[in-house]
Amino acid sequence: MRQQEFVELLQPNLRPLSRFVLGMVGNHFDAEDIVQETVAKAFIHFADFRAESKFKTWLMSIAVNEVRSKRRKDFRSRISYFDSDQLERLNAATSDSPFRQYQENETTRAVQKAIVSLHPAYREMIRLRAIDGLNITDTARQLSISVAAAKTRYYRAVESLSRTLVRQMRRPLRPGNA
């Protein structure tokens, strides 16, 4: 019975899930793997699903966690190729280079541009959480909203910021396009 219910809830959400994950990872192979992992975890933990939120929201949050997990795993595997002495030498060699400074400046400008383009409520959430360093409870209190609403707004703000940054990175670099 629960299995049939799961399939009925999953069916209309599978294509949006696939597009969502592909948008986050930008690679069809990784996206397929993550979607499969997401569906498997959702099925395994379907008994934990409470209809307090939409199934699609629950499914997407699992997918976000799977993407984060994959990125952590990929990062760890890239770092494991270097020993700590090699990493130290690499950091020392590139930390003051003009190219490194240029990259940092470009990254800062891209993030600032993306933040400015956010909806004002999301921009405020990013400021309070990421810049001012408030925890979610203090942020909710500052905005006079519930903690749950603050969590949702922060999640949406980060997702919106991420999508904007990904779009900026995919644009071809042209003179005057900075």
N, C-alpha and C positions, 0 to 999 in steps of 0.2 A: 504493500500500500504506500509506504513512504517512498519507495523507489519510484513508483509511478508519479507521485507528487513531485519528486525531484526532477524527473525527466520533463514533466509539464512546465515546471518553473524555469528549467535550464534552456529549453528549446528556443523561446523568443529572445533569450539573452546571450546566446552563444555567438552570434555574429557581432553584436556590439562589444562583447568581451574581447573577441579577436581583434577588432579594430582598435579598441582602447589599448590593449597590450602592444600591438604593433606600433602604435603611435608613441608609446613609451620607450620601446627598445629599438625601433627602426630597422628591424631585421626579421624577415619572415621565419627563418629557422628557429631563432631564439623565441620568437613570439609563439610559434606552434608548441614548443616545449613548455613554455610558461602557461599557456592556455590548458594544456593537458594536465600539468601539475595542479593548476587552479581547480579544474573540474574534479580531479581526484580528491583533493583536500576538501572541497565543498561537499562531495558525496560522503566522504568519511565522517565529516563533522556536521552533516545535515541535521542530525538530532539536536545539535546545539543551536541551530538557526531559530531565532525568535522573530516572529512576524512584527516586531516593533519597528523594523525598518524594511525597506523593499528588498526583495531577494537580489535584485540587480546591484543594489548598493553593497550588500553583504558580499556578493560574488566579486565585485570590483575591488573591495578592500582586501580580499584574499589575493587577488591578482597583483595589487600594489605590493603586498608583502612578499609575494613570489619574485617580483621584479627586483625588489630591494635585496632579497636573499641572493639572487643570481648575481647582482652587481657586487655584493660583498664577496661572494665566492670567486668571481672573476678577478676582483682587485687583489684578494689574497693570493691567488695563483700567480698573478703577475709579479707581486712583491716577492714571492718565494724564490724567484730566480736570482735575486740579489742577496748577498749577505749584508749585514749591517755596515761593514766597512765600505763596501762598494756604494751603498746608498748614501753614506756620509760624504764620500768623495764626490759623487754625482751632485748632491745638493750643494756642496761647497763650490763646485766648478760652475754651476749654472745660476746660483742665487743672485749674483750681482751683474750678470751679463745684460747688455742692452736688450737683447731679444727677450729675455725673461721679464725684464721690466716692462717692455712693450706688451707682452702677453698679459701680464697682470693688469696693466692699464686698460687694455681692450676688454678683458673679462669684467673689470669693475664697471666700465662704461656700459657694457651689454646688460649687466645685472641692473644697474641704475635705470637704464632705458626701459627694461622689462617691468621693473617695479612701478615706474611712473605710468606705464600703460595699463596697470591693473585698475579694476573697479575700486573706488575709494574705500569701501568696506574691507576689501582684501588687502589693499595697500596699508591700511591702518593695522590690520591683523599682522602682517609681515613686520611692520615697524615695532609693534609691541612685543611680539614673540622673538623675532630674529635679531632685531637691532637693540631694543631695550632689554631683552633677555628675561621678560616676565614668564612665569610658568602659566599653564593653561587656566588655573583657578584665578590667579591675579588678573590675567587678561580678561576673563569673563566678568570679573567684578568691575574692572576698569570700563568695560563696554556696556555694563548693565544687562548682560545676557546670561543665559544658563551655561554651565560648563559644557553640556552636550552641544549646544549651539556654537560655542566657541571652538570646540574640537572640529565640528563640521566646517565652519567658516575657515579655520586654519587649513584644514585638508584641501578645501576648494581653492584657497589662495595659493597654496604651494603647487597644486596641480596646474592652476592657471599660469603661474609664474614659470613652471617647467615647460608647459606647452609654448609659451611665448619665447623662451630661451631656445628651445629646439627649433622653432620657426626661424629665429634670427640666425642660428648656426647653419641652417640649410640654405639660406639665401646666398647666392654667389657674391663674392666680394667685388665691388666695383668702386672706382674712384668716387668719393663723395657719399658713399653708402655707409659710412661709419656712424 
